[in-house]
């Protein structure tokens, strides 16, 4: 009985931010060219705030405490903060400072979520013998976090820089350039994300074939359980990329339609 409710919760957390971002975009002289839907923003805020609270409680109360996992509750907190600013910004939607703050926090949170996945795979590979990580990972475990986290930082800077340029009210050409830069950042982040997914799938396949005793151990939790959790997190991250790429593509063609 718990699984359907869990699936419903994941579905809601994924889709509410998408719906909340599809407000009225017919008004000119608005930073970003759209007005968020306040009602759906309230729903998204409550879901992410509740999730952030649970993750913080788990981080501080459940041993052993792993410092690298702090990026997950930080990401939830950043997303909740972004929706607070989205609600404040939407009435009235003319404050440039509020728009920039909202945009930065909502863009930052997926980067923190992805960083959690990158570090999880690196720590998972490091928990095995050196032979397992050398034979199963496409790249060295010490480089997984460095490569993908740095790509995340670079793409975040592109998105935030482009998002800041779209806040211009009077310079339409600058808005178009900002949308294109943000779209490039989103595309590169999606490419990096796809490459990491390939690394993860190959790692899981090789462990299952080359080290079946680790894939289905008799006493300790099986590896596929940890990988399945990462798969679910990866699936949850895909939707914001699709929504943001669709919105920026539309903005390039129809900036204030």
Secondary structure as GFF3:
##gff-version 3
##sequence-region A 1 257
A	DSSP	alpha_helix	2	20	.	.	.	ID=ss1
A	DSSP	three_ten_helix	31	33	.	.	.	ID=ss2
A	DSSP	alpha_helix	38	61	.	.	.	ID=ss3
A	DSSP	three_ten_helix	67	69	.	.	.	ID=ss4
A	DSSP	alpha_helix	70	89	.	.	.	ID=ss5
A	DSSP	alpha_helix	96	126	.	.	.	ID=ss6
A	DSSP	alpha_helix	130	136	.	.	.	ID=ss7
A	DSSP	alpha_helix	141	165	.	.	.	ID=ss8
A	DSSP	alpha_helix	172	210	.	.	.	ID=ss9
A	DSSP	alpha_helix	212	215	.	.	.	ID=ss10
A	DSSP	alpha_helix	223	253	.	.	.	ID=ss11
###
